[in-house]
Each structure stands twice: as structure tokens, then as C-alpha cells.
Amino acid sequence: MKNLSLTHQTRRDMLRSLGLGSAAVGIGSVLSSPRLSANTAQSASPGSRNPYIYAFTIGDLEAWSISDGFMIFGQGLKMMYPESERPAMKTALEDIYEPTDVLPLYINVLVVRSDREVMLFDAGFGIVERSDQGWLMEGLSEIGIQPEDVTAAFLSHAHGDHQAGFISPEQKPMFPNAAIYTTREEYAFWRQKDHDFSQSRRNPKSIPGMVKKAQERFEILGDNVQPTAAGARLFGGTVTIENGFGHTPGHALFRIESAGESLLHIVDSVHHHMLMFRDPKWSIGLDHTPKLAVATRQRIFAQAAQSRTRCYGFHIPWPGIGHIGKQGSGYTWIPERQWW
């Protein structure tokens, strides 16, 4: 843990002196947590510890991928559409030794620090009383960042695993000094009185509670929230908020750029490291507008594969850094080599 106390410039020089450039270097910071087996989450054996903080760089920026834990949907492929394609999905999962009876989703929170800003991209579950979620705050503390140090935050969309972490247990802003940027479309949708979920495949019984929670969180955050146009470039072009609409009405992507390097945060355009890549038309029932979500995914994948863009995914196995490659009629996720 000694390397966590290095100054910005010293630590950056250290990475480059190792010949890694923008490649990642792991931090040996760990947290006791359950371990996901092929079919379920099981407690780690006594004394075992798993890493959950990963340090890397984007040009002159320091960056970390902090796991906020994971969640497992017991519905498995019943959450995936179209239904007619589920047998093909099952075979594809079996071919790579993935579970077919559950759908595991990882929760990766991106943290970026420049000379002037500490930026947070979504905030996970928040502080919760369970061992498989809510690791972000401890992770921030491990890398020397306190809640009041965060100056800018980006909310991709108002689902609980992205928005809840912005609220403290005292029902106040968790990061009081941070402006929170979200798209105008996302903010307007959740704040309005009536909500059209007619195209979503969500359980209708879950929708009123989800809407109420999102509205309550926006109320607590108040003027900290800065509705922003998709396409806006912030902090001298360091962050661009991009149109990722479909998963929610105003779902945002984030492009981070520095010193000729870039990282595209694809957020919830993808919920599985194989399924949506194998066939971008395969989608999860959580999408608000499925056809638009598919079109957005196809656009993102084509652009990222053609330009060989480095990407980061919120629900892709931690640390969630890699590239999107063309494979036959579909695509594949290519994890970036990890450096320890």
C-alpha cells in the first residue's frame, strides 16, 4: 500500500519508468468479499482476500477502477431477449464455461484525477449492509480520496446501482463539493410526473418504487445536479458526455481524453462480457427502449472496433478495461492485460 502515498507526478513517472505508458498497473489493495462461482456467489475461504482497486493512466490522468461489488440475477437468460434466441445464448455461454442459470453483473466505478479535478463516474450502490456490494467508499479511502475531495461527478442514468451511491446514509449528498453532470433528457424523464415504460420489459410492479427512489435522490442532490447537453465537452475537453440513449431515455456515455490518449466509458450499453458482444441485437429486459438500445450498441461497437478505442464497462468483469474487436457478424470483448 506504500505506493498509494506517492505524489501525482511521482506515481505517473513510476508507471512510465516501468515501460507501461497508459497500460494499467495493479494496486495490491484488497477487500474481503464473496467469490462468484460458476452458478452462485459463495463466501471466500477463511483468510482469502480479493483485489478490488486497479490503478492505470489515461494520458496524464491518474485513474482507478474500483469494484463496488456485484449482483446476480436469478432469472438468468429469462432476462435476455429476443426469447427465440435464448437457446443460442445458452449454447454460447456453455462454450465459455459461463453460468446459464444466473446472470452475474459486476459493478465498476471509474475514478479519474487530474491536477485540478477528482472525477467520479457513477457511484454504485452506496453504503449498504451486505458484503457483496457497497465497496466504493472504502476503495476511495484506500487511494487517499475523501468524499469532500470529489469535485465533479457524472451520472450516466438514474438506476439505483449508479445513482444510490451519491446519497449518504444521512440522506444528504455523499460528495457535497461535486457538481453532478447528467444529460438533460435523463434528468427531465425522472423528474416529470408521468413515465412511459410501455416498451420496457421490466416487471410493472417494480416501476413505481424505482421512479420514486430516483426522484427522491434527485431532490436530495438538488443544485448539485447539472443537466447537460449530450455532446458537451467539459474541463477543457477532458470529458465529453456522449449520447448512449436507449437503456434509459438519457443514458450517457463518457469519453475521457488526455495527452493523445482516450477511454470510452460504455456504461450500461453492455450488461455481459460475451452476450451483447456476440450479437448486439441480444438485449436485457432492463432496457427502457430496446430497439434504440440495440441501435446505440451497434453504433458504439462499430465505431470502437474500427477506431481501436480503449473502452471501460460498468458491468464487465472487473477492472472492466479493454477493447471491442470485430468477430464474424458480431463482436468480442478483449480484456486489457493487467499489470501487477
Buried (B, 14 or more C-beta within 10 A) or exposed (E): EEEBEEEEEEBBEEBEEEEBEBBBBBBEBBBEBBEBEEEEBEEEEEEEEEBBBBBBBBBBBBBBBBBBBBBBBEEBBEBBBEEEBBEEBBEBBEEEEBBBBBBBBBBBBBBBBBEEBBBBBBBBBBBBEEBBBBBBBBBBEBBEBEBEBBBBBBBBBBBBBBBBBBBBEEEEBBBEBBBBBBBBBBBEBBBEEEBEBEEBBEEEEEEEEBBEBBBEBBEBBEEBBBBBEBEBEBBEEBBBBBBBBBBBBBBBBBBBBBEEBBBBBBBBBBBBBBBBBBBBBBBBBBBBBBEBBBBBBBBBBBEBBEEEBBBBBBBBBBBBBBBBBEEEEBBBBBEBEBBE
